[in-house]
Amino acid sequence: MGHPYAVAWVDHQTATILSFDAETAQTQHVRAHQHPTAQHASGVRAEHEFFAAVCAALAGDGQILVAAGHVASADFHHYVDKHQPQTAKRIAGYEIVDHPSEKQLLAQARSFFDRREHLAAPALHQPR
């Protein structure tokens, strides 16, 4: 079993995936394979293969935060919703970022999930 959380920074050529819990983090890198063909829409096919590899790398983890630029985020979101419904169910959010370091990415993800869990937790002191 993987970690309870993951953050994936995705563009159209590379992805950095950090799978983590409260104490540890594990890094994976996924790169698009370049195999140009004369086939119509081969760029779309290559993008779909890359996005599928990113989803496969996230398969063992729980909740996912996707961090990406505007275009990559929209493209990945569209792909996941259409082709990877099991992954789509585990994506807790999308945030727009521009080339963070792994340390910045992990800090952003920890903050995101801390806020999310804090908001979801029932209030300890309910008004009477």
C-alpha positions as CSV (number, residue, x, y, z in Angstrom):
1,M,0.0,0.0,0.0
2,G,1.2,3.5,-0.8
3,H,0.9,6.6,1.3
4,P,-2.3,8.3,2.4
5,Y,-1.5,11.5,0.4
6,A,0.2,12.4,-2.8
7,V,1.0,15.6,-4.7
8,A,1.7,15.5,-8.4
9,W,3.3,18.4,-10.2
10,V,2.5,17.9,-13.9
11,D,3.3,19.5,-17.2
12,H,3.1,18.0,-20.6
13,Q,6.5,16.3,-20.5
14,T,7.3,15.5,-16.9
15,A,5.7,14.8,-13.6
16,T,7.1,14.9,-10.1
17,I,5.0,12.8,-7.7
18,L,5.6,13.0,-3.9
19,S,3.8,10.3,-1.9
20,F,3.7,11.2,1.8
21,D,2.4,10.8,5.3
22,A,3.1,12.8,8.4
23,E,6.7,11.7,8.7
24,T,8.0,10.5,5.3
25,A,7.9,11.3,1.6
26,Q,8.8,9.3,-1.4
27,T,9.6,10.9,-4.8
28,Q,8.9,9.5,-8.3
29,H,9.5,11.1,-11.7
30,V,7.5,10.3,-14.8
31,R,8.7,11.5,-18.2
32,A,6.8,11.4,-21.5
33,H,8.2,9.1,-24.1
34,Q,8.9,10.8,-27.4
35,H,8.0,8.5,-30.3
36,P,7.0,10.7,-33.2
37,T,4.8,9.2,-35.8
38,A,3.1,10.3,-38.9
39,Q,-0.2,9.1,-37.5
40,H,-3.0,11.7,-37.1
41,A,-3.2,13.1,-33.6
42,S,-0.1,11.3,-32.4
43,G,0.6,14.2,-30.1
44,V,-2.7,13.6,-28.3
45,R,-2.0,9.9,-28.1
46,A,1.4,10.6,-26.6
47,E,-0.1,13.0,-24.1
48,H,-2.7,10.4,-23.1
49,E,0.0,7.8,-22.7
50,F,2.0,10.2,-20.5
51,F,-1.0,11.1,-18.4
52,A,-1.9,7.4,-18.0
53,A,1.6,6.7,-16.7
54,V,1.2,9.5,-14.2
55,C,-2.1,8.0,-13.0
56,A,-0.4,4.6,-12.7
57,A,2.3,6.1,-10.6
58,L,-0.4,7.5,-8.3
59,A,-2.3,4.2,-8.1
60,G,-1.1,3.1,-4.6
61,D,-1.7,6.5,-2.9
62,G,-4.8,7.9,-1.2
63,Q,-5.9,11.5,-1.7
64,I,-4.2,13.4,-4.4
65,L,-3.4,17.1,-5.0
66,V,-2.5,18.0,-8.5
67,A,-0.3,21.1,-9.0
68,A,0.3,22.4,-12.5
69,G,0.3,25.4,-14.7
70,H,-3.1,26.5,-16.2
71,V,-2.9,24.6,-19.5
72,A,-1.4,21.4,-18.1
73,S,-3.9,21.4,-15.2
74,A,-6.8,21.7,-17.5
75,D,-5.5,19.0,-19.9
76,F,-4.7,16.6,-17.1
77,H,-8.1,17.3,-15.4
78,H,-10.0,16.6,-18.7
79,Y,-8.0,13.4,-19.3
80,V,-8.5,12.0,-15.8
81,D,-12.2,12.8,-15.7
82,K,-12.7,11.1,-19.1
83,H,-10.3,8.2,-19.0
84,Q,-9.3,7.5,-15.3
85,P,-12.5,7.7,-13.1
86,Q,-10.8,5.8,-10.3
87,T,-8.0,8.4,-10.1
88,A,-10.5,11.3,-10.5
89,K,-12.3,10.1,-7.4
90,R,-9.2,10.4,-5.3
91,I,-8.1,13.9,-6.5
92,A,-8.9,16.3,-3.7
93,G,-8.0,19.4,-5.6
94,Y,-6.1,21.2,-8.3
95,E,-3.8,24.2,-7.6
96,I,-2.0,26.4,-10.2
97,V,1.7,26.6,-9.6
98,D,4.8,27.3,-11.6
99,H,7.8,24.9,-11.3
100,P,8.1,24.5,-7.5
101,S,11.0,22.7,-5.9
102,E,10.2,19.4,-4.4
103,K,10.5,21.0,-0.9
104,Q,8.0,23.7,-1.9
105,L,5.7,21.2,-3.4
106,L,5.6,19.0,-0.3
107,A,5.1,22.0,1.9
108,Q,2.2,23.2,-0.2
109,A,0.6,19.7,-0.2
110,R,1.0,19.3,3.5
111,S,-0.6,22.7,4.1
112,F,-3.5,21.9,1.6
113,F,-4.3,18.6,3.3
114,D,-4.0,20.1,6.8
115,R,-6.5,22.8,5.9
116,R,-8.8,20.3,4.3
117,E,-8.8,18.0,7.2
118,H,-9.2,20.9,9.7
119,L,-12.3,22.1,7.8
120,A,-13.8,18.7,7.6
121,A,-13.3,17.9,11.3
122,P,-16.4,18.4,13.4
123,A,-16.2,21.3,15.8
124,L,-15.0,20.4,19.3
125,H,-17.1,23.1,21.0
126,Q,-20.5,23.3,19.5
127,P,-22.6,26.3,20.6
128,R,-25.6,25.5,22.8
